[in-house]
Amino acid sequence: MSRMGDTIRAARLKCGMTEKQLAKKTGNAENFIKEVESGRRIPSDDQARRILKALGATENFTTELDVAAEPEVKLRPRPTPYIIPVEEDKPKPTKKEVEERTEANDAWLDALGGVVKRVPVIDEKGLAIDHVLFPIVGGKIEGGAPDKVLMFRVPDNSLSGFRVHAGDLLLVVPDKTPVDDAFMLIFMKGRRVVRKIKKMEGSKLLLQSYDREFTSETVMWAEIQILGRCVKMQRSL
């Protein structure tokens, strides 16, 4: 459900009114009320106020469209690669010194291997474009196997209404089963995207996105590939 749908449904149940009675009282179709409460349709501000007024709701409320009015967050540019110049006047290390340094570095990485993990950051094509260090707690990273988790860089503002903007990094743990009301990384139409999942009857799934307006797409489970569940977001200030 949407926040507005939850508000209307709670107010209607509090009044002991059926969807059909509310529709008749507000001059709407019963199916319209059902779609609003289920989150499949977002009412306009005037429609929402009329419905809530008919239910006797007097408290202040905020429509979901207010979220979409937030300023657009630009996609963070990919860091420009560069090479640190070598100091030519510094003598080259001997073979023995190189071997000693290599052994020391390997020992340092082995010591940290059970504490932190370099998690790859991938783009919508699945290419690793960066890495982020994450702590390992109890042998896992946010409940996922350290060698299986990844970070997904959000490519656009298709989820900005849910406060997930272009350039944000989402930590994804492996999960091939759809989780209701969860943000999940899926593979569809040749690219990786994140959508909010709603489970429907049978093998149908409702994929929700929210840029300047709320949209949803109904697909069969077999039509997409579920890659994982988003459990954490990282944003640079």
Backbone as CSV, one residue per row, in Angstrom:
resi,resn,N_x,N_y,N_z,CA_x,CA_y,CA_z,C_x,C_y,C_z
1,MET,0.831,-1.200,0.000,0.000,0.000,0.000,0.868,1.254,0.000
2,SER,0.267,2.376,-0.360,0.939,3.660,-0.274,0.583,4.309,1.047
3,ARG,1.302,5.371,1.386,0.995,6.061,2.643,-0.415,6.637,2.615
4,MET,-0.796,7.243,1.471,-2.135,7.799,1.387,-3.182,6.691,1.416
5,GLY,-2.889,5.579,0.718,-3.819,4.453,0.730,-4.011,3.897,2.131
6,ASP,-2.912,3.812,2.888,-3.001,3.344,4.279,-3.862,4.284,5.117
7,THR,-3.666,5.595,4.908,-4.412,6.589,5.685,-5.913,6.480,5.413
8,ILE,-6.269,6.375,4.127,-7.693,6.292,3.758,-8.309,4.999,4.268
9,ARG,-7.605,3.914,4.129,-8.139,2.628,4.581,-8.348,2.613,6.100
10,ALA,-7.363,3.152,6.845,-7.483,3.188,8.303,-8.674,4.051,8.728
11,ALA,-8.858,5.199,8.048,-9.977,6.082,8.384,-11.318,5.427,8.047
12,ARG,-11.355,4.705,6.927,-12.610,4.036,6.531,-12.983,2.929,7.518
13,LEU,-12.001,2.129,7.908,-12.270,1.053,8.866,-12.685,1.608,10.223
14,LYS,-12.082,2.741,10.588,-12.435,3.371,11.852,-13.892,3.823,11.853
15,CYS,-14.371,4.240,10.668,-15.763,4.673,10.541,-16.721,3.489,10.351
16,GLY,-16.166,2.285,10.171,-17.014,1.119,9.947,-17.708,1.159,8.594
17,MET,-17.068,1.769,7.610,-17.671,1.955,6.295,-17.036,1.000,5.288
18,THR,-17.829,0.453,4.384,-17.297,-0.415,3.332,-16.761,0.432,2.183
19,GLU,-15.976,-0.214,1.317,-15.427,0.495,0.150,-16.555,0.996,-0.749
20,LYS,-17.607,0.190,-0.871,-18.743,0.568,-1.711,-19.462,1.785,-1.127
21,GLN,-19.631,1.803,0.197,-20.313,2.935,0.844,-19.493,4.219,0.703
22,LEU,-18.167,4.072,0.857,-17.298,5.247,0.723,-17.337,5.771,-0.713
23,ALA,-17.326,4.864,-1.674,-17.372,5.272,-3.083,-18.660,6.038,-3.388
24,LYS,-19.773,5.538,-2.864,-21.060,6.193,-3.106,-21.105,7.565,-2.449
25,LYS,-20.536,7.655,-1.260,-20.577,8.913,-0.515,-19.710,9.990,-1.153
26,THR,-18.632,9.559,-1.809,-17.698,10.532,-2.397,-17.881,10.696,-3.901
27,GLY,-18.827,9.951,-4.485,-19.085,10.071,-5.915,-18.032,9.412,-6.774
28,ASN,-17.338,8.397,-6.219,-16.316,7.678,-6.976,-16.772,6.242,-7.226
29,ALA,-16.071,5.563,-8.129,-16.338,4.155,-8.369,-15.723,3.322,-7.245
30,GLU,-16.360,2.217,-6.926,-15.838,1.343,-5.866,-14.432,0.857,-6.217
31,ASN,-14.214,0.556,-7.498,-12.899,0.082,-7.929,-11.819,1.146,-7.723
32,PHE,-12.200,2.429,-7.871,-11.246,3.518,-7.634,-10.775,3.516,-6.178
33,ILE,-11.719,3.352,-5.249,-11.363,3.311,-3.825,-10.443,2.134,-3.540
34,LYS,-10.733,0.984,-4.142,-9.905,-0.200,-3.924,-8.488,0.017,-4.439
35,GLU,-8.364,0.630,-5.616,-7.040,0.853,-6.191,-6.245,1.875,-5.382
36,VAL,-6.922,2.881,-4.843,-6.240,3.878,-4.005,-5.712,3.216,-2.736
37,GLU,-6.546,2.407,-2.093,-6.140,1.774,-0.837,-5.035,0.744,-1.050
38,SER,-5.020,0.091,-2.199,-3.994,-0.922,-2.473,-2.689,-0.311,-2.966
39,GLY,-2.695,0.977,-3.280,-1.482,1.641,-3.738,-1.292,1.610,-5.237
40,ARG,-2.258,1.037,-5.968,-2.128,0.973,-7.421,-2.513,2.287,-8.105
41,ARG,-3.160,3.171,-7.371,-3.508,4.483,-7.928,-3.287,5.544,-6.857
42,ILE,-2.741,6.669,-7.260,-2.487,7.784,-6.353,-3.518,8.870,-6.630
43,PRO,-4.363,9.219,-5.655,-5.373,10.254,-5.887,-4.741,11.637,-5.921
44,SER,-5.427,12.569,-6.564,-4.959,13.951,-6.545,-5.185,14.515,-5.144
45,ASP,-4.590,15.672,-4.878,-4.761,16.298,-3.564,-6.240,16.545,-3.266
46,ASP,-6.972,17.074,-4.268,-8.393,17.370,-4.050,-9.187,16.097,-3.788
47,GLN,-8.902,15.026,-4.544,-9.607,13.767,-4.326,-9.323,13.216,-2.934
48,ALA,-8.065,13.271,-2.537,-7.700,12.750,-1.221,-8.393,13.534,-0.107
49,ARG,-8.431,14.870,-0.237,-9.072,15.689,0.796,-10.575,15.410,0.878
50,ARG,-11.206,15.238,-0.305,-12.652,14.956,-0.300,-12.953,13.611,0.373
51,ILE,-12.127,12.617,0.072,-12.339,11.287,0.655,-12.140,11.327,2.171
52,LEU,-11.055,11.970,2.610,-10.781,12.034,4.047,-11.825,12.879,4.778
53,LYS,-12.295,13.941,4.112,-13.339,14.771,4.720,-14.623,13.971,4.898
54,ALA,-14.940,13.118,3.907,-16.134,12.281,3.994,-16.020,11.272,5.118
55,LEU,-14.778,10.917,5.464,-14.549,9.961,6.551,-14.398,10.652,7.903
56,GLY,-14.461,11.977,7.891,-14.363,12.719,9.146,-12.955,12.894,9.644
57,ALA,-11.950,12.689,8.755,-10.561,12.859,9.162,-10.214,14.338,9.104
58,THR,-9.819,14.893,10.228,-9.546,16.337,10.298,-8.073,16.648,10.497
59,GLU,-7.234,15.598,10.794,-5.831,15.872,11.051,-5.113,16.226,9.760
60,ASN,-3.957,16.918,9.892,-3.179,17.284,8.717,-2.561,16.037,8.113
61,PHE,-2.424,16.002,6.808,-1.812,14.873,6.139,-0.997,15.388,4.969
62,THR,-0.057,14.556,4.517,0.809,14.899,3.394,0.640,13.852,2.319
63,THR,0.378,14.267,1.104,0.211,13.316,0.015,1.578,12.846,-0.463
64,GLU,1.587,11.704,-1.140,2.841,11.155,-1.634,3.435,12.009,-2.747
65,LEU,2.589,12.832,-3.365,3.108,13.671,-4.435,4.063,14.733,-3.908
66,ASP,3.983,15.042,-2.608,4.889,16.025,-2.035,6.330,15.535,-2.092
67,VAL,6.525,14.227,-1.995,7.876,13.678,-2.012,8.533,13.902,-3.354
68,ALA,7.725,13.787,-4.415,8.272,13.930,-5.760,8.724,15.351,-6.057
69,ALA,8.323,16.294,-5.223,8.693,17.688,-5.447,10.090,18.018,-4.943
70,GLU,10.796,17.020,-4.356,12.139,17.270,-3.849,13.076,17.585,-5.009
71,PRO,14.115,18.363,-4.777,15.040,18.699,-5.857,15.736,17.469,-6.406
72,GLU,15.993,17.472,-7.705,16.643,16.348,-8.362,18.096,16.244,-7.925
73,VAL,18.533,15.019,-7.648,19.916,14.778,-7.269,20.667,14.271,-8.497
74,LYS,21.688,14.983,-8.888,22.416,14.622,-10.095,23.261,13.376,-9.866
75,LEU,23.442,12.610,-10.924,24.256,11.413,-10.882,25.699,11.783,-10.595
76,ARG,26.281,11.112,-9.598,27.661,11.401,-9.266,28.579,10.928,-10.388
77,PRO,29.500,11.755,-10.839,30.382,11.363,-11.939,31.362,10.277,-11.515
78,ARG,31.734,9.442,-12.466,32.725,8.410,-12.180,34.084,9.065,-11.951
79,PRO,34.830,8.632,-10.910,36.152,9.242,-10.656,37.079,9.099,-11.846
80,THR,37.814,10.167,-12.141,38.768,10.146,-13.242,40.045,9.426,-12.804
81,PRO,40.433,8.363,-13.519,41.645,7.632,-13.112,42.890,8.486,-13.289
82,TYR,43.858,8.255,-12.452,45.119,8.990,-12.552,46.258,8.112,-12.053
83,ILE,47.476,8.475,-12.421,48.655,7.713,-12.023,49.531,8.594,-11.149
84,ILE,49.918,8.077,-9.997,50.819,8.815,-9.111,52.234,8.715,-9.681
85,PRO,52.860,9.834,-9.956,54.212,9.789,-10.548,55.239,9.158,-9.627
86,VAL,56.188,8.461,-10.231,57.263,7.819,-9.463,58.398,8.817,-9.257
87,GLU,58.921,8.847,-8.057,60.052,9.730,-7.768,61.314,9.108,-8.380
88,GLU,61.785,9.717,-9.462,62.903,9.133,-10.198,64.212,9.153,-9.415
89,ASP,64.367,10.125,-8.503,65.619,10.213,-7.775,65.701,9.224,-6.606
90,LYS,64.587,8.499,-6.358,64.595,7.534,-5.266,65.095,6.200,-5.792
91,PRO,66.057,5.588,-5.136,66.603,4.310,-5.633,65.549,3.212,-5.622
92,LYS,65.615,2.332,-6.632,64.670,1.236,-6.706,64.959,0.217,-5.608
93,PRO,63.891,-0.359,-5.021,64.117,-1.357,-3.966,64.750,-2.614,-4.541
94,THR,65.494,-3.277,-3.693,66.113,-4.531,-4.118,65.061,-5.634,-4.166
95,LYS,65.424,-6.751,-4.770,64.509,-7.878,-4.879,64.095,-8.369,-3.501
96,LYS,65.041,-8.371,-2.569,64.751,-8.833,-1.211,63.764,-7.895,-0.527
97,GLU,63.938,-6.562,-0.717,63.026,-5.585,-0.119,61.617,-5.724,-0.688
98,VAL,61.510,-5.975,-1.998,60.197,-6.167,-2.620,59.505,-7.383,-2.038
99,GLU,60.244,-8.471,-1.861,59.672,-9.695,-1.313,59.211,-9.481,0.124
100,GLU,59.995,-8.742,0.915,59.625,-8.479,2.307,58.363,-7.626,2.396
101,ARG,58.272,-6.611,1.531,57.088,-5.756,1.518,55.854,-6.544,1.082
102,THR,56.012,-7.413,0.093,54.892,-8.222,-0.392,54.371,-9.129,0.708
103,GLU,55.308,-9.759,1.435,54.910,-10.641,2.533,54.183,-9.859,3.614
104,ALA,54.662,-8.650,3.909,54.029,-7.820,4.937,52.620,-7.413,4.518
105,ASN,52.466,-7.020,3.247,51.144,-6.628,2.753,50.174,-7.798,2.765
106,ASP,50.655,-8.981,2.355,49.796,-10.162,2.361,49.345,-10.503,3.774
107,ALA,50.255,-10.376,4.728,49.908,-10.674,6.120,48.881,-9.677,6.645
108,TRP,49.023,-8.408,6.256,48.078,-7.372,6.700,46.685,-7.629,6.138
109,LEU,46.621,-7.997,4.834,45.331,-8.282,4.209,44.692,-9.534,4.800
110,ASP,45.512,-10.536,5.100,44.979,-11.759,5.712,44.403,-11.462,7.091
111,ALA,45.070,-10.567,7.830,44.596,-10.230,9.173,43.257,-9.514,9.117
112,LEU,43.074,-8.678,8.075,41.819,-7.936,7.946,40.742,-8.742,7.226
113,GLY,41.122,-9.877,6.642,40.177,-10.653,5.850,38.932,-11.061,6.597
114,GLY,39.046,-11.305,7.908,37.879,-11.701,8.684,37.171,-10.530,9.332
115,VAL,37.649,-9.312,9.077,37.081,-8.125,9.728,36.364,-7.230,8.722
116,VAL,36.963,-7.005,7.571,36.364,-6.153,6.539,36.416,-6.871,5.196
117,LYS,35.619,-6.394,4.271,35.535,-6.984,2.938,35.390,-5.880,1.903
118,ARG,36.143,-6.016,0.798,35.995,-5.077,-0.313,34.812,-5.536,-1.155
119,VAL,33.680,-4.829,-1.012,32.462,-5.191,-1.728,32.425,-4.463,-3.064
120,PRO,32.237,-5.177,-4.176,32.226,-4.513,-5.488,30.989,-3.650,-5.685
121,VAL,31.166,-2.530,-6.372,30.064,-1.659,-6.769,29.813,-1.910,-8.257
122,ILE,28.585,-2.304,-8.623,28.282,-2.594,-10.024,27.290,-1.573,-10.577
123,ASP,27.287,-1.445,-11.902,26.321,-0.563,-12.556,25.196,-1.403,-13.155
124,GLU,24.312,-0.782,-13.916,23.146,-1.488,-14.445,23.514,-2.569,-15.450
125,LYS,24.750,-2.514,-15.995,25.203,-3.541,-16.929,25.930,-4.680,-16.224
126,GLY,26.096,-4.540,-14.903,26.778,-5.579,-14.138,28.277,-5.400,-14.073
127,LEU,28.799,-4.258,-14.537,30.235,-4.003,-14.518,30.664,-3.468,-13.153
128,ALA,31.756,-3.993,-12.614,32.292,-3.497,-11.348,33.009,-2.174,-11.608
129,ILE,32.528,-1.098,-10.990,33.090,0.226,-11.244,33.823,0.798,-10.029
130,ASP,33.734,0.122,-8.892,34.375,0.618,-7.678,34.289,-0.468,-6.611
131,HIS,34.835,-0.183,-5.424,34.732,-1.096,-4.288,34.496,-0.282,-3.021
132,VAL,33.783,-0.873,-2.074,33.509,-0.222,-0.793,33.830,-1.213,0.323
133,LEU,34.537,-0.743,1.346,34.864,-1.595,2.484,33.662,-1.710,3.419
134,PHE,33.326,-2.956,3.814,32.229,-3.200,4.745,32.721,-4.099,5.877
135,PRO,32.286,-3.846,7.108,32.685,-4.717,8.222,31.967,-6.061,8.162
136,ILE,32.674,-7.109,8.554,32.094,-8.447,8.640,31.753,-8.707,10.100
137,VAL,30.483,-8.980,10.371,30.016,-9.221,11.737,29.421,-10.623,11.809
138,GLY,29.985,-11.454,12.646,29.480,-12.817,12.764,29.621,-13.608,11.485
139,GLY,30.652,-13.292,10.703,30.882,-14.005,9.460,29.997,-13.554,8.315
140,LYS,29.219,-12.482,8.509,28.304,-12.026,7.467,28.351,-10.505,7.340
141,ILE,27.853,-10.008,6.206,27.676,-8.575,5.979,26.185,-8.324,5.839
142,GLU,25.586,-7.690,6.850,24.141,-7.413,6.856,23.328,-8.670,6.563
143,GLY,23.783,-9.806,7.119,23.040,-11.054,6.965,23.368,-11.850,5.721
144,GLY,24.239,-11.346,4.852,24.592,-12.043,3.626,26.028,-12.541,3.658
145,ALA,26.308,-13.571,2.861,27.676,-14.093,2.772,28.594,-13.023,2.195
146,PRO,29.744,-12.754,2.828,30.624,-11.664,2.381,31.030,-11.737,0.911
147,ASP,31.187,-12.963,0.370,31.610,-13.086,-1.023,30.443,-13.046,-1.999
148,LYS,29.217,-12.861,-1.481,28.033,-12.825,-2.346,27.365,-11.443,-2.404
149,VAL,27.588,-10.600,-1.388,26.928,-9.293,-1.371,27.590,-8.353,-2.383
150,LEU,26.853,-7.327,-2.784,27.389,-6.333,-3.714,26.680,-5.000,-3.494
151,MET,27.265,-3.950,-4.056,26.655,-2.628,-4.026,26.174,-2.298,-5.434
152,PHE,24.935,-1.783,-5.528,24.386,-1.387,-6.833,24.278,0.124,-6.884
153,ARG,24.874,0.712,-7.917,24.810,2.164,-8.087,23.550,2.523,-8.866
154,VAL,22.639,3.251,-8.225,21.355,3.601,-8.839,21.612,4.505,-10.045
155,PRO,21.158,4.115,-11.251,21.505,4.867,-12.461,20.625,6.082,-12.750
156,ASP,19.436,6.147,-12.131,18.518,7.238,-12.482,17.637,7.583,-11.279
157,ASN,16.638,8.435,-11.522,15.743,8.872,-10.451,14.386,8.168,-10.486
158,SER,14.348,6.948,-10.998,13.079,6.224,-11.087,12.524,5.840,-9.713
159,LEU,13.327,5.994,-8.647,12.868,5.694,-7.282,12.934,6.924,-6.385
160,SER,13.049,8.116,-6.982,13.224,9.327,-6.174,12.043,9.577,-5.243
161,GLY,10.835,9.135,-5.640,9.680,9.289,-4.765,9.779,8.455,-3.511
162,PHE,10.638,7.437,-3.544,10.900,6.614,-2.364,12.179,7.061,-1.661
163,ARG,12.689,8.247,-2.045,13.896,8.837,-1.469,15.163,8.045,-1.813
164,VAL,15.172,7.410,-2.972,16.359,6.744,-3.501,16.698,7.449,-4.811
165,HIS,17.855,8.107,-4.849,18.186,8.975,-5.978,19.327,8.419,-6.813
166,ALA,19.475,8.990,-8.001,20.565,8.608,-8.894,21.910,8.800,-8.199
167,GLY,22.774,7.806,-8.301,24.088,7.874,-7.682,24.155,7.243,-6.314
168,ASP,23.015,6.969,-5.679,23.020,6.299,-4.381,23.510,4.864,-4.544
169,LEU,24.147,4.348,-3.504,24.638,2.973,-3.511,23.757,2.125,-2.602
170,LEU,23.250,1.015,-3.133,22.379,0.118,-2.380,23.113,-1.194,-2.124
171,LEU,23.188,-1.597,-0.855,23.807,-2.868,-0.501,22.797,-3.980,-0.764
172,VAL,23.195,-4.964,-1.567,22.286,-6.033,-1.994,22.781,-7.372,-1.455
173,VAL,21.912,-8.097,-0.748,22.235,-9.447,-0.292,21.502,-10.439,-1.189
174,PRO,22.094,-11.600,-1.447,21.473,-12.566,-2.367,20.089,-13.003,-1.881
175,ASP,19.145,-13.038,-2.791,17.787,-13.502,-2.492,17.067,-13.690,-3.822
176,LYS,16.672,-14.923,-4.125,16.029,-15.217,-5.398,14.512,-15.271,-5.287
177,THR,13.999,-15.042,-4.063,12.557,-15.090,-3.837,12.028,-13.680,-3.612
178,PRO,10.941,-13.270,-4.248,10.396,-11.922,-4.033,9.920,-11.726,-2.605
179,VAL,10.257,-10.581,-2.028,9.845,-10.235,-0.669,8.870,-9.060,-0.759
180,ASP,7.686,-9.226,-0.203,6.648,-8.206,-0.305,7.095,-6.893,0.331
181,ASP,6.884,-5.786,-0.384,7.215,-4.426,0.069,8.715,-4.183,0.212
182,ALA,9.547,-5.032,-0.381,11.001,-4.844,-0.313,11.510,-4.255,-1.625
183,PHE,12.624,-3.527,-1.544,13.305,-3.048,-2.739,14.257,-4.157,-3.176
184,MET,14.083,-4.625,-4.400,14.863,-5.763,-4.864,15.562,-5.446,-6.182
185,LEU,16.776,-5.984,-6.309,17.536,-5.845,-7.553,17.103,-6.967,-8.489
186,ILE,16.638,-6.595,-9.673,16.159,-7.590,-10.632,16.809,-7.363,-11.984
187,PHE,16.801,-8.411,-12.794,17.318,-8.326,-14.154,16.141,-8.469,-15.099
188,MET,15.880,-7.433,-15.896,14.764,-7.459,-16.825,15.090,-6.587,-18.033
189,LYS,14.661,-7.034,-19.176,14.844,-6.300,-20.430,16.313,-5.937,-20.670
190,GLY,17.214,-6.838,-20.302,18.631,-6.674,-20.596,19.414,-5.785,-19.664
191,ARG,18.805,-5.351,-18.547,19.566,-4.516,-17.603,19.111,-4.763,-16.172
192,ARG,19.935,-4.311,-15.237,19.639,-4.459,-13.817,18.948,-3.204,-13.305
193,VAL,17.851,-3.381,-12.588,17.111,-2.254,-12.025,16.654,-2.634,-10.621
194,VAL,16.329,-1.620,-9.842,15.761,-1.841,-8.511,14.309,-1.396,-8.537
195,ARG,13.424,-2.221,-8.035,12.007,-1.901,-7.960,11.450,-2.349,-6.604
196,LYS,10.409,-1.653,-6.160,9.696,-2.084,-4.970,8.716,-3.175,-5.385
197,ILE,8.751,-4.298,-4.672,7.992,-5.482,-5.069,6.696,-5.591,-4.265
198,LYS,5.613,-5.890,-4.975,4.343,-6.253,-4.332,3.929,-7.614,-4.882
199,LYS,3.731,-8.585,-3.995,3.319,-9.919,-4.414,1.819,-9.930,-4.650
200,MET,1.418,-10.537,-5.763,0.014,-10.619,-6.117,-0.403,-12.089,-6.195
201,GLU,-1.640,-12.333,-6.608,-2.133,-13.692,-6.683,-1.344,-14.504,-7.703
202,GLY,-1.193,-15.801,-7.404,-0.469,-16.669,-8.315,1.002,-16.306,-8.385
203,SER,1.518,-16.249,-9.594,2.941,-15.936,-9.798,3.130,-14.514,-10.316
204,LYS,2.165,-13.639,-10.064,2.254,-12.266,-10.536,2.968,-11.375,-9.519
205,LEU,3.738,-10.439,-10.027,4.430,-9.465,-9.192,4.127,-8.061,-9.704
206,LEU,3.982,-7.122,-8.770,3.780,-5.721,-9.131,5.089,-4.987,-8.872
207,LEU,5.692,-4.448,-9.939,6.954,-3.714,-9.829,6.643,-2.225,-9.760
208,GLN,7.003,-1.593,-8.641,6.647,-0.196,-8.428,7.867,0.705,-8.581
209,SER,7.684,1.822,-9.262,8.692,2.878,-9.360,7.985,4.203,-9.073
210,TYR,8.777,5.261,-8.833,8.157,6.524,-8.404,9.124,7.668,-8.685
211,ASP,9.010,8.252,-9.878,9.823,9.428,-10.201,8.957,10.656,-9.947
212,ARG,8.502,11.316,-10.981,7.600,12.451,-10.779,6.162,11.993,-10.546
213,GLU,5.878,10.745,-10.909,4.577,10.169,-10.622,4.737,8.682,-10.337
214,PHE,3.786,8.151,-9.596,3.832,6.746,-9.193,3.420,5.863,-10.373
215,THR,4.236,4.840,-10.672,3.906,3.905,-11.741,4.119,2.482,-11.249
216,SER,3.403,1.553,-11.851,3.557,0.142,-11.506,3.411,-0.703,-12.758
217,GLU,4.050,-1.858,-12.738,4.031,-2.774,-13.874,3.835,-4.190,-13.355
218,THR,2.851,-4.879,-13.910,2.571,-6.249,-13.491,3.314,-7.215,-14.413
219,VAL,4.090,-8.116,-13.810,4.843,-9.108,-14.587,4.663,-10.479,-13.947
220,MET,4.953,-11.488,-14.721,4.996,-12.843,-14.182,6.383,-13.073,-13.597
221,TRP,6.428,-13.822,-12.512,7.699,-14.090,-11.841,8.727,-14.643,-12.821
222,ALA,8.276,-15.515,-13.751,9.198,-16.157,-14.685,9.762,-15.184,-15.719
223,GLU,9.160,-13.993,-15.851,9.615,-13.032,-16.855,10.839,-12.239,-16.410
224,ILE,11.153,-12.279,-15.128,12.293,-11.522,-14.604,13.201,-12.453,-13.809
225,GLN,14.389,-11.958,-13.500,15.317,-12.701,-12.652,15.605,-11.875,-11.406
226,ILE,15.271,-12.406,-10.257,15.503,-11.701,-9.000,16.928,-11.986,-8.541
227,LEU,17.707,-10.928,-8.338,19.123,-11.060,-7.988,19.390,-10.891,-6.501
228,GLY,18.608,-10.074,-5.820,18.866,-9.867,-4.399,17.961,-8.812,-3.795
229,ARG,18.070,-8.668,-2.482,17.246,-7.723,-1.721,18.127,-6.587,-1.213
230,CYS,17.672,-5.354,-1.408,18.406,-4.169,-0.965,18.151,-3.950,0.527
231,VAL,19.223,-3.908,1.304,19.065,-3.814,2.760,19.649,-2.541,3.352
232,LYS,20.442,-1.809,2.576,21.081,-0.621,3.138,21.424,0.337,2.006
233,MET,21.358,1.648,2.309,21.681,2.655,1.302,22.846,3.516,1.786
234,GLN,23.721,3.865,0.859,24.870,4.725,1.171,24.821,5.923,0.232
235,ARG,24.904,7.111,0.805,24.837,8.334,0.001,25.947,9.283,0.429
236,SER,26.626,9.864,-0.525,27.682,10.836,-0.235,27.068,12.222,-0.116
237,LEU,27.499,12.974,0.864,26.993,14.329,1.060,27.749,15.308,0.174
